[in-house]
């Protein structure tokens, strides 16, 4: 893998650029600090190339969440096992922690695929937080850890500060809120996402959620506050 530098521009202070596709591999034997160090070591400017963070099968108990921030100008992939391409709770890769993944200030084409994210918090933190970043979520699973805790526990996906998320073929269970859009966040809940046992399936707290299917719960629950807006599959709206 070759890296060259830019003479006249920087990406969050990083003048290096990636000149070919690269895969960074994680093992469940790594500490959270080791994985975060590998993330931080990568050039921020991808220069049209693809950077893939590949998790090997296993359970990753994260002391803190992993942060993927400030990547630009290319494709960013965060992947589990690609054989887990069905809508199901079980995945070969599980990331558990108080805030498993945070994606912030990226301007890449971004996907998060084939992961099970388990959030263990009582403060409404999201298992996947998307801040001023656009990404797709495919074939992922979201739950609370331990799963016996539901009311007052964490969220599944949270978009904020111009974060935009397209959710497809994903499974949600045992969370207080499944999909949350906070100030200026936008979430599209697309086809074939399913779930059980939520207090609130969709919460637009100053953000926008477009719902294209209602399979998250048997009785889908919508909630809005501070100017949030939810557009239901029928085209009717909830909120202002």
ROLUM-467439 format. One line per field, with one value per atom (N, C-alpha, C): x, y, z; residue in one letter; atom name; residue number from 1. Coordinates in steps of 0.2 Angstrom, whole numbers, always signed. Last residue first. Layout:
BEGIN
c1 X, ... .
c2 Y, ... .
c3 Z, ... .
res A, ... .
atom CA, ... .
n NUM, ... .
This chain:
BEGIN
c1 -224, -225, -219, -231, -227, -228, -232, -233, -228, -241, -236, -238, -244, -247, -241, -239, -238, -241, -239, -245, -244, -227, -228, -234, -225, -227, -227, -213, -217, -219, -211, -210, -215, -202, -207, -205, -199, -198, -203, -202, -202, -200, -200, -196, -196, -205, -204, -200, -214, -210, -210, -215, -215, -211, -224, -221, -221, -224, -225, -221, -233, -228, -229, -236, -239, -234, -225, -232, -236, -211, -215, -222, -205, -201, -205, -212, -211, -207, -216, -218, -217, -207, -210, -212, -203, -205, -208, -202, -203, -206, -191, -195, -196, -188, -188, -193, -179, -184, -183, -178, -175, -181, -183, -180, -177, -184, -183, -179, -193, -190, -190, -192, -192, -189, -200, -197, -198, -203, -200, -196, -203, -204, -200, -201, -205, -208, -200, -198, -203, -202, -201, -198, -194, -199, -197, -192, -190, -195, -184, -189, -187, -184, -181, -186, -189, -187, -183, -184, -187, -184, -179, -181, -184, -180, -181, -184, -169, -174, -174, -166, -166, -171, -157, -162, -161, -155, -154, -159, -159, -156, -154, -159, -159, -155, -161, -161, -159, -170, -167, -167, -169, -169, -166, -175, -172, -174, -179, -175, -171, -179, -180, -176, -175, -181, -183, -174, -171, -177, -176, -175, -171, -171, -174, -172, -170, -170, -174, -162, -166, -165, -162, -159, -164, -164, -163, -160, -158, -161, -159, -157, -157, -161, -148, -152, -152, -145, -144, -150, -136, -141, -140, -133, -132, -137, -135, -135, -133, -136, -132, -130, -139, -139, -135, -146, -143, -144, -145, -146, -143, -151, -148, -150, -156, -152, -148, -153, -156, -152, -154, -151, -155, -167, -161, -159, -180, -175, -168, -185, -187, -181, -175, -178, -180, -164, -166, -169, -161, -167, -169, -150, -156, -162, -137, -140, -147, -139, -135, -135, -150, -147, -143, -147, -150, -147, -147, -146, -150, -139, -144, -142, -138, -136, -141, -141, -140, -137, -134, -136, -135, -134, -134, -137, -125, -130, -129, -123, -121, -127, -115, -121, -118, -113, -111, -116, -116, -114, -110, -115, -115, -112, -123, -121, -121, -121, -122, -119, -127, -123, -125, -132, -127, -123, -135, -136, -131, -140, -135, -137, -149, -152, -146, -144, -144, -146, -140, -147, -148, -132, -132, -139, -125, -126, -126, -129, -127, -130, -123, -126, -124, -124, -122, -126, -118, -123, -120, -116, -114, -119, -117, -116, -114, -110, -113, -112, -111, -110, -114, -103, -108, -106, -101, -100, -105, -92, -98, -97, -87, -86, -92, -85, -89, -87, -88, -85, -89, -92, -88, -85, -92, -93, -89, -99, -97, -98, -97, -98, -95, -102, -99, -101, -106, -101, -98, -107, -108, -103, -105, -109, -111, -105, -102, -107, -101, -104, -101, -102, -99, -103, -101, -105, -100, -102, -98, -103, -112, -105, -101, -128, -123, -116, -145, -139, -134, -157, -154, -147, -159, -159, -156, -161, -163, -164, -145, -152, -154, -131, -135, -142, -119, -124, -129, -108, -113, -119, -99, -104, -109, -96, -96, -101, -94, -94, -93, -87, -90, -89, -87, -86, -90, -80, -84, -82, -79, -77, -82, -72, -77, -75, -69, -68, -73, -67, -65, -64, -63, -65, -63, -65, -63, -66, -69, -65, -62, -69, -71, -66, -75, -73, -74, -73, -74, -71, -79, -75, -77, -82, -84, -79, -73, -76, -78, -72, -71, -74, -81, -77, -77, -80, -82, -78, -84, -79, -83, -84, -88, -82, -82, -81, -85, -74, -80, -78, -66, -66, -72, -70, -70, -71, -62, -65, -65, -64, -62, -66, -58, -62, -59, -57, -54, -59, -55, -59, -55, -51, -50, -55, -52, -56, -55, -44, -42, -46, -45, -45, -44, -39, -41, -40, -34, -41, -43, -24, -25, -32, -25, -26, -27, -23, -17, -19, -36, -33, -27, -38, -42, -39, -28, -27, -32, -32, -26, -25, -44, -45, -38, -38, -42, -43, -31, -28, -32, -42, -37, -33, -49, -52, -47, -38, -41, -44, -40, -38, -41, -47, -42, -39, -55, -58, -53, -47, -48, -51, -48, -48, -50, -39, -42, -42, -41, -38, -42, -38, -42, -38, -38, -34, -39, -33, -38, -34, -21, -24, -29, -18, -17, -19, -23, -22, -22, -13, -18, -17, -8, -7, -14, -11, -9, -8, -22, -18, -17, -30, -23, -19, -42, -42, -34, -33, -40, -39, -26, -26, -33, -16, -22, -21, -4, -7, -14, +3, +7, +3, -1, -3, +1, +9, +6, +4, +5, +9, +5, +7, +4, +8, +3, +7, +3, +4, +0, +4 .
c2 +90, +97, +98, +74, +80, +86, +63, +63, +69, +61, +63, +63, +50, +54, +56, +41, +48, +53, +28, +30, +37, +27, +24, +26, +43, +36, +34, +54, +53, +45, +64, +57, +57, +77, +75, +68, +89, +83, +81, +100, +101, +95, +94, +100, +100, +77, +82, +88, +61, +67, +72, +44, +49, +55, +29, +35, +40, +11, +17, +23, -2, +3, +9, -17, -11, -5, -26, -28, -21, -17, -20, -22, -14, -14, -18, -14, -20, -20, -4, -3, -10, +6, +0, +0, +19, +15, +8, +34, +27, +23, +46, +44, +36, +58, +51, +49, +72, +69, +62, +81, +78, +75, +84, +89, +87, +69, +74, +80, +56, +62, +67, +39, +45, +51, +23, +29, +35, +14, +12, +18, +14, +18, +16, +1, +6, +11, -14, -8, -4, -28, -26, -19, -32, -33, -29, -30, -29, -31, -26, -29, -28, -20, -19, -22, -20, -26, -25, -4, -11, -16, +9, +6, -1, +24, +17, +13, +37, +33, +26, +51, +44, +41, +65, +62, +55, +79, +72, +70, +91, +91, +84, +84, +90, +90, +66, +72, +78, +52, +57, +64, +35, +41, +46, +19, +24, +31, +13, +9, +14, +14, +17, +14, +3, +8, +12, -14, -7, -2, -27, -25, -19, -26, -29, -27, -26, -22, -26, -28, -31, -27, -23, -24, -26, -19, -26, -27, -3, -8, -15, +15, +8, +3, +28, +24, +17, +44, +36, +33, +58, +55, +47, +72, +65, +62, +85, +84, +77, +82, +87, +85, +64, +71, +75, +48, +53, +60, +32, +39, +44, +16, +21, +28, +11, +8, +12, +17, +17, +13, +10, +14, +13, +11, +9, +12, +13, +17, +15, -4, +3, +7, -16, -13, -5, -29, -22, -19, -41, -41, -34, -40, -39, -39, -30, -36, -35, -22, -27, -26, -21, -19, -24, -21, -24, -20, -23, -19, -21, -29, -30, -26, -27, -26, -28, -26, -32, -32, -10, -16, -22, +7, +2, -4, +21, +16, +10, +39, +32, +27, +54, +50, +43, +65, +60, +56, +72, +75, +71, +57, +64, +68, +43, +46, +54, +30, +37, +40, +15, +18, +25, +14, +9, +11, +30, +25, +20, +33, +33, +28, +33, +35, +36, +29, +36, +38, +17, +19, +26, +5, +11, +12, -5, -6, +1, -10, -5, -6, -20, -20, -15, -24, -19, -19, -35, -34, -29, -32, -32, -32, -30, -37, -37, -14, -20, -26, +2, -2, -8, +13, +8, +4, +29, +24, +19, +40, +35, +30, +53, +47, +44, +63, +65, +59, +63, +60, +63, +67, +72, +69, +52, +59, +63, +38, +40, +48, +26, +34, +35, +11, +15, +22, +8, +4, +8, +14, +18, +14, +5, +10, +14, -12, -6, -1, -24, -22, -16, -31, -26, -23, -47, -43, -38, -56, -51, -47, -65, -68, -63, -62, -61, -64, -63, -66, -64, -57, -54, -57, -54, -58, -55, -54, -50, -55, -59, -60, -56, -61, -57, -58, -66, -64, -59, -67, -72, -71, -57, -55, -61, -51, -57, -57, -34, -40, -46, -18, -24, -30, -3, -6, -12, +7, +1, -1, +21, +18, +13, +29, +24, +21, +46, +39, +35, +59, +58, +51, +57, +61, +57, +55, +53, +56, +60, +64, +61, +45, +52, +55, +33, +33, +40, +26, +32, +32, +14, +15, +21, +17, +16, +17, +8, +14, +12, -6, -2, +5, -18, -12, -8, -34, -30, -24, -43, -37, -33, -59, -54, -49, -65, -65, -59, -64, -67, -66, -48, -56, -58, -34, -37, -45, -22, -29, -32, -8, -10, -17, -2, -6, -8, +11, +9, +5, +14, +11, +9, +30, +23, +21, +44, +40, +32, +48, +50, +45, +48, +42, +42, +57, +58, +51, +51, +54, +55, +36, +43, +45, +28, +28, +35, +28, +28, +29, +27, +34, +34, +13, +18, +24, +9, +7, +11, +14, +17, +15, +7, +14, +17, -6, -5, +3, -3, -5, -4, +0, +5, +3, -12, -6, -1, -25, -21, -15, -40, -34, -30, -52, -52, -45, -51, -50, -50, -41, -48, -46, -33, -33, -40, -26, -31, -31, -15, -15, -21, -14, -17, -17, -2, -5, -8, +4, +1, -2, +18, +11, +9, +29, +29, +22, +41, +34, +33, +55, +52, +45, +66, +60, +58, +77, +78, +72, +81, +75, +76, +91, +91, +85, +87, +87, +87, +87, +84, +83, +99, +95, +92, +105, +104, +99, +106, +112, +111, +94, +99, +105, +77, +83, +89, +62, +68, +73, +44, +50, +56, +27, +34, +39, +11, +17, +23, -6, +0, +6 .
c3 +63, +60, +55, +65, +67, +63, +52, +59, +61, +36, +41, +48, +23, +28, +33, +14, +13, +18, +18, +15, +12, +26, +19, +15, +33, +34, +26, +39, +33, +33, +53, +50, +44, +60, +55, +53, +73, +70, +65, +82, +75, +70, +95, +93, +85, +91, +95, +92, +88, +86, +91, +85, +90, +87, +82, +79, +84, +81, +85, +82, +74, +73, +77, +79, +79, +79, +77, +75, +74, +70, +75, +73, +57, +63, +69, +45, +48, +54, +36, +43, +47, +24, +26, +34, +23, +17, +18, +31, +32, +26, +34, +29, +30, +47, +45, +40, +52, +47, +47, +68, +62, +57, +80, +76, +70, +82, +87, +84, +78, +75, +80, +80, +84, +80, +78, +75, +79, +89, +83, +79, +106, +100, +94, +112, +115, +110, +104, +105, +109, +100, +107, +107, +84, +89, +95, +66, +73, +77, +49, +54, +61, +33, +40, +45, +20, +23, +29, +12, +12, +17, +23, +17, +18, +31, +33, +27, +30, +26, +28, +40, +40, +35, +44, +40, +39, +56, +54, +49, +62, +55, +53, +78, +74, +67, +75, +79, +75, +73, +69, +73, +76, +79, +74, +78, +73, +75, +90, +85, +81, +108, +101, +96, +117, +118, +112, +111, +112, +114, +106, +113, +114, +89, +94, +101, +71, +78, +83, +56, +61, +68, +38, +45, +50, +25, +27, +33, +26, +22, +25, +28, +31, +27, +26, +22, +25, +34, +34, +30, +37, +32, +32, +47, +46, +42, +51, +44, +42, +65, +62, +55, +66, +69, +65, +69, +64, +67, +76, +77, +72, +78, +74, +75, +92, +87, +83, +109, +103, +98, +126, +121, +114, +138, +136, +130, +143, +146, +143, +141, +142, +145, +141, +135, +137, +145, +146, +140, +139, +144, +146, +132, +129, +133, +141, +139, +136, +126, +129, +137, +112, +118, +121, +94, +100, +106, +77, +82, +88, +62, +68, +73, +44, +51, +56, +30, +33, +40, +28, +25, +29, +28, +32, +29, +20, +20, +25, +24, +24, +23, +27, +23, +23, +41, +37, +33, +53, +47, +42, +62, +63, +56, +68, +61, +62, +78, +78, +72, +83, +77, +77, +95, +94, +88, +104, +99, +97, +121, +116, +110, +131, +125, +120, +143, +142, +135, +147, +149, +148, +137, +140, +142, +127, +134, +137, +111, +115, +122, +98, +104, +109, +81, +86, +92, +70, +75, +80, +52, +59, +64, +38, +41, +48, +35, +32, +37, +30, +36, +35, +18, +20, +26, +9, +15, +16, +0, +0, +5, +11, +7, +5, +21, +14, +9, +38, +32, +26, +51, +47, +41, +60, +60, +55, +67, +61, +60, +80, +79, +72, +87, +81, +81, +101, +97, +91, +116, +109, +104, +125, +127, +121, +117, +121, +122, +105, +111, +114, +89, +93, +99, +82, +87, +90, +68, +71, +75, +63, +65, +69, +70, +65, +67, +73, +74, +68, +68, +73, +74, +50, +56, +61, +34, +39, +45, +27, +28, +33, +25, +20, +20, +30, +34, +31, +22, +22, +26, +26, +20, +19, +42, +37, +32, +42, +45, +40, +37, +36, +41, +31, +38, +38, +18, +20, +27, +8, +15, +17, -6, -3, +3, -8, -10, -7, +0, -7, -9, +17, +11, +5, +35, +28, +23, +48, +43, +37, +58, +57, +51, +67, +60, +57, +82, +79, +72, +93, +88, +84, +111, +104, +99, +124, +121, +114, +125, +131, +130, +117, +116, +123, +113, +119, +119, +100, +101, +107, +95, +99, +101, +77, +84, +88, +61, +66, +73, +58, +58, +62, +50, +56, +55, +40, +40, +46, +32, +38, +39, +17, +20, +27, +5, +11, +15, -12, -7, -1, -20, -19, -13, -21, -26, -25, -11, -18, -23, +3, -1, -8, +16, +9, +5, +27, +27, +20, +30, +27, +26, +46, +39, +36, +59, +55, +48, +65, +65, +60, +64, +61, +60, +73, +66, +61, +85, +82, +75, +87, +85, +82, +89, +83, +81, +101, +95, +89, +109, +108, +102, +110, +107, +105, +106, +111, +107, +97, +97, +103, +96, +101, +101, +85, +92, +97, +72, +76, +82, +57, +64, +67, +43, +46, +54, +30, +37, +41, +13, +18, +25, +0, +5, +10, -17, -12, -6, -18, -20, -15, -12, -19, -22, +0, -2, -9, +6, +2, +1, +19, +15, +11, +28, +21, +16, +40, +37, +30, +45, +46, +43, +39, +46, +48, +25, +27, +35, +15, +21, +22, +1, +5, +10, -6, -5, -1, -7, -5, -3, -1, -5, -2, -2, +1, -3, -3, -5, -2, +0, +2, +0, -5, -5, -3, +0, +0, +0 .
res X, X, X, X, X, X, X, X, X, X, X, X, X, X, X, X, X, X, X, X, X, X, X, X, X, X, X, X, X, X, X, X, X, X, X, X, X, X, X, X, X, X, X, X, X, X, X, X, X, X, X, X, X, X, X, X, X, X, X, X, X, X, X, X, X, X, X, X, X, X, X, X, X, X, X, X, X, X, X, X, X, X, X, X, X, X, X, X, X, X, X, X, X, X, X, X, X, X, X, X, X, X, X, X, X, X, X, X, X, X, X, X, X, X, X, X, X, X, X, X, X, X, X, X, X, X, X, X, X, X, X, X, X, X, X, X, X, X, X, X, X, X, X, X, X, X, X, X, X, X, X, X, X, X, X, X, X, X, X, X, X, X, X, X, X, X, X, X, X, X, X, X, X, X, X, X, X, X, X, X, X, X, X, X, X, X, X, X, X, X, X, X, X, X, X, X, X, X, X, X, X, X, X, X, X, X, X, X, X, X, X, X, X, X, X, X, X, X, X, X, X, X, X, X, X, X, X, X, X, X, X, X, X, X, X, X, X, X, X, X, X, X, X, X, X, X, X, X, X, X, X, X, X, X, X, X, X, X, X, X, X, X, X, X, X, X, X, X, X, X, X, X, X, X, X, X, X, X, X, X, X, X, X, X, X, X, X, X, X, X, X, X, X, X, X, X, X, X, X, X, X, X, X, X, X, X, X, X, X, X, X, X, X, X, X, X, X, X, X, X, X, X, X, X, X, X, X, X, X, X, X, X, X, X, X, X, X, X, X, X, X, X, X, X, X, X, X, X, X, X, X, X, X, X, X, X, X, X, X, X, X, X, X, X, X, X, X, X, X, X, X, X, X, X, X, X, X, X, X, X, X, X, X, X, X, X, X, X, X, X, X, X, X, X, X, X, X, X, X, X, X, X, X, X, X, X, X, X, X, X, X, X, X, X, X, X, X, X, X, X, X, X, X, X, X, X, X, X, X, X, X, X, X, X, X, X, X, X, X, X, X, X, X, X, X, X, X, X, X, X, X, X, X, X, X, X, X, X, X, X, X, X, X, X, X, X, X, X, X, X, X, X, X, X, X, X, X, X, X, X, X, X, X, X, X, X, X, X, X, X, X, X, X, X, X, X, X, X, X, X, X, X, X, X, X, X, X, X, X, X, X, X, X, X, X, X, X, X, X, X, X, X, X, X, X, X, X, X, X, X, X, X, X, X, X, X, X, X, X, X, X, X, X, X, X, X, X, X, X, X, X, X, X, X, X, X, X, X, X, X, X, X, X, X, X, X, X, X, X, X, X, X, X, X, X, X, X, X, X, X, X, X, X, X, X, X, X, X, X, X, X, X, X, X, X, X, X, X, X, X, X, X, X, X, X, X, X, X, X, X, X, X, X, X, X, X, X, X, X, X, X, X, X, X, X, X, X, X, X, X, X, X, X, X, X, X, X, X, X, X, X, X, X, X, X, X, X, X, X, X, X, X, X, X, X, X, X, X, X, X, X, X, X, X, X, X, X, X, X, X, X, X, X, X, X, X, X, X, X, X, X, X, X, X, X, X, X, X, X, X, X, X, X, X, X, X, X, X, X, X, X, X, X, X, X, X, X, X, X, X, X, X, X, X, X, X, X, X, X, X .
atom N, CA, C, N, CA, C, N, CA, C, N, CA, C, N, CA, C, N, CA, C, N, CA, C, N, CA, C, N, CA, C, N, CA, C, N, CA, C, N, CA, C, N, CA, C, N, CA, C, N, CA, C, N, CA, C, N, CA, C, N, CA, C, N, CA, C, N, CA, C, N, CA, C, N, CA, C, N, CA, C, N, CA, C, N, CA, C, N, CA, C, N, CA, C, N, CA, C, N, CA, C, N, CA, C, N, CA, C, N, CA, C, N, CA, C, N, CA, C, N, CA, C, N, CA, C, N, CA, C, N, CA, C, N, CA, C, N, CA, C, N, CA, C, N, CA, C, N, CA, C, N, CA, C, N, CA, C, N, CA, C, N, CA, C, N, CA, C, N, CA, C, N, CA, C, N, CA, C, N, CA, C, N, CA, C, N, CA, C, N, CA, C, N, CA, C, N, CA, C, N, CA, C, N, CA, C, N, CA, C, N, CA, C, N, CA, C, N, CA, C, N, CA, C, N, CA, C, N, CA, C, N, CA, C, N, CA, C, N, CA, C, N, CA, C, N, CA, C, N, CA, C, N, CA, C, N, CA, C, N, CA, C, N, CA, C, N, CA, C, N, CA, C, N, CA, C, N, CA, C, N, CA, C, N, CA, C, N, CA, C, N, CA, C, N, CA, C, N, CA, C, N, CA, C, N, CA, C, N, CA, C, N, CA, C, N, CA, C, N, CA, C, N, CA, C, N, CA, C, N, CA, C, N, CA, C, N, CA, C, N, CA, C, N, CA, C, N, CA, C, N, CA, C, N, CA, C, N, CA, C, N, CA, C, N, CA, C, N, CA, C, N, CA, C, N, CA, C, N, CA, C, N, CA, C, N, CA, C, N, CA, C, N, CA, C, N, CA, C, N, CA, C, N, CA, C, N, CA, C, N, CA, C, N, CA, C, N, CA, C, N, CA, C, N, CA, C, N, CA, C, N, CA, C, N, CA, C, N, CA, C, N, CA, C, N, CA, C, N, CA, C, N, CA, C, N, CA, C, N, CA, C, N, CA, C, N, CA, C, N, CA, C, N, CA, C, N, CA, C, N, CA, C, N, CA, C, N, CA, C, N, CA, C, N, CA, C, N, CA, C, N, CA, C, N, CA, C, N, CA, C, N, CA, C, N, CA, C, N, CA, C, N, CA, C, N, CA, C, N, CA, C, N, CA, C, N, CA, C, N, CA, C, N, CA, C, N, CA, C, N, CA, C, N, CA, C, N, CA, C, N, CA, C, N, CA, C, N, CA, C, N, CA, C, N, CA, C, N, CA, C, N, CA, C, N, CA, C, N, CA, C, N, CA, C, N, CA, C, N, CA, C, N, CA, C, N, CA, C, N, CA, C, N, CA, C, N, CA, C, N, CA, C, N, CA, C, N, CA, C, N, CA, C, N, CA, C, N, CA, C, N, CA, C, N, CA, C, N, CA, C, N, CA, C, N, CA, C, N, CA, C, N, CA, C, N, CA, C, N, CA, C, N, CA, C, N, CA, C, N, CA, C, N, CA, C, N, CA, C, N, CA, C, N, CA, C, N, CA, C, N, CA, C, N, CA, C, N, CA, C, N, CA, C, N, CA, C, N, CA, C, N, CA, C, N, CA, C, N, CA, C, N, CA, C, N, CA, C, N, CA, C, N, CA, C, N, CA, C, N, CA, C, N, CA, C, N, CA, C, N, CA, C, N, CA, C, N, CA, C, N, CA, C, N, CA, C, N, CA, C, N, CA, C, N, CA, C, N, CA, C, N, CA, C, N, CA, C, N, CA, C, N, CA, C, N, CA, C, N, CA, C, N, CA, C, N, CA, C, N, CA, C, N, CA, C, N, CA, C, N, CA, C, N, CA, C, N, CA, C .
n 240, 240, 240, 239, 239, 239, 238, 238, 238, 237, 237, 237, 236, 236, 236, 235, 235, 235, 234, 234, 234, 233, 233, 233, 232, 232, 232, 231, 231, 231, 230, 230, 230, 229, 229, 229, 228, 228, 228, 227, 227, 227, 226, 226, 226, 225, 225, 225, 224, 224, 224, 223, 223, 223, 222, 222, 222, 221, 221, 221, 220, 220, 220, 219, 219, 219, 218, 218, 218, 217, 217, 217, 216, 216, 216, 215, 215, 215, 214, 214, 214, 213, 213, 213, 212, 212, 212, 211, 211, 211, 210, 210, 210, 209, 209, 209, 208, 208, 208, 207, 207, 207, 206, 206, 206, 205, 205, 205, 204, 204, 204, 203, 203, 203, 202, 202, 202, 201, 201, 201, 200, 200, 200, 199, 199, 199, 198, 198, 198, 197, 197, 197, 196, 196, 196, 195, 195, 195, 194, 194, 194, 193, 193, 193, 192, 192, 192, 191, 191, 191, 190, 190, 190, 189, 189, 189, 188, 188, 188, 187, 187, 187, 186, 186, 186, 185, 185, 185, 184, 184, 184, 183, 183, 183, 182, 182, 182, 181, 181, 181, 180, 180, 180, 179, 179, 179, 178, 178, 178, 177, 177, 177, 176, 176, 176, 175, 175, 175, 174, 174, 174, 173, 173, 173, 172, 172, 172, 171, 171, 171, 170, 170, 170, 169, 169, 169, 168, 168, 168, 167, 167, 167, 166, 166, 166, 165, 165, 165, 164, 164, 164, 163, 163, 163, 162, 162, 162, 161, 161, 161, 160, 160, 160, 159, 159, 159, 158, 158, 158, 157, 157, 157, 156, 156, 156, 155, 155, 155, 154, 154, 154, 153, 153, 153, 152, 152, 152, 151, 151, 151, 150, 150, 150, 149, 149, 149, 148, 148, 148, 147, 147, 147, 146, 146, 146, 145, 145, 145, 144, 144, 144, 143, 143, 143, 142, 142, 142, 141, 141, 141, 140, 140, 140, 139, 139, 139, 138, 138, 138, 137, 137, 137, 136, 136, 136, 135, 135, 135, 134, 134, 134, 133, 133, 133, 132, 132, 132, 131, 131, 131, 130, 130, 130, 129, 129, 129, 128, 128, 128, 127, 127, 127, 126, 126, 126, 125, 125, 125, 124, 124, 124, 123, 123, 123, 122, 122, 122, 121, 121, 121, 120, 120, 120, 119, 119, 119, 118, 118, 118, 117, 117, 117, 116, 116, 116, 115, 115, 115, 114, 114, 114, 113, 113, 113, 112, 112, 112, 111, 111, 111, 110, 110, 110, 109, 109, 109, 108, 108, 108, 107, 107, 107, 106, 106, 106, 105, 105, 105, 104, 104, 104, 103, 103, 103, 102, 102, 102, 101, 101, 101, 100, 100, 100, 99, 99, 99, 98, 98, 98, 97, 97, 97, 96, 96, 96, 95, 95, 95, 94, 94, 94, 93, 93, 93, 92, 92, 92, 91, 91, 91, 90, 90, 90, 89, 89, 89, 88, 88, 88, 87, 87, 87, 86, 86, 86, 85, 85, 85, 84, 84, 84, 83, 83, 83, 82, 82, 82, 81, 81, 81, 80, 80, 80, 79, 79, 79, 78, 78, 78, 77, 77, 77, 76, 76, 76, 75, 75, 75, 74, 74, 74, 73, 73, 73, 72, 72, 72, 71, 71, 71, 70, 70, 70, 69, 69, 69, 68, 68, 68, 67, 67, 67, 66, 66, 66, 65, 65, 65, 64, 64, 64, 63, 63, 63, 62, 62, 62, 61, 61, 61, 60, 60, 60, 59, 59, 59, 58, 58, 58, 57, 57, 57, 56, 56, 56, 55, 55, 55, 54, 54, 54, 53, 53, 53, 52, 52, 52, 51, 51, 51, 50, 50, 50, 49, 49, 49, 48, 48, 48, 47, 47, 47, 46, 46, 46, 45, 45, 45, 44, 44, 44, 43, 43, 43, 42, 42, 42, 41, 41, 41, 40, 40, 40, 39, 39, 39, 38, 38, 38, 37, 37, 37, 36, 36, 36, 35, 35, 35, 34, 34, 34, 33, 33, 33, 32, 32, 32, 31, 31, 31, 30, 30, 30, 29, 29, 29, 28, 28, 28, 27, 27, 27, 26, 26, 26, 25, 25, 25, 24, 24, 24, 23, 23, 23, 22, 22, 22, 21, 21, 21, 20, 20, 20, 19, 19, 19, 18, 18, 18, 17, 17, 17, 16, 16, 16, 15, 15, 15, 14, 14, 14, 13, 13, 13, 12, 12, 12, 11, 11, 11, 10, 10, 10, 9, 9, 9, 8, 8, 8, 7, 7, 7, 6, 6, 6, 5, 5, 5, 4, 4, 4, 3, 3, 3, 2, 2, 2, 1, 1, 1 .
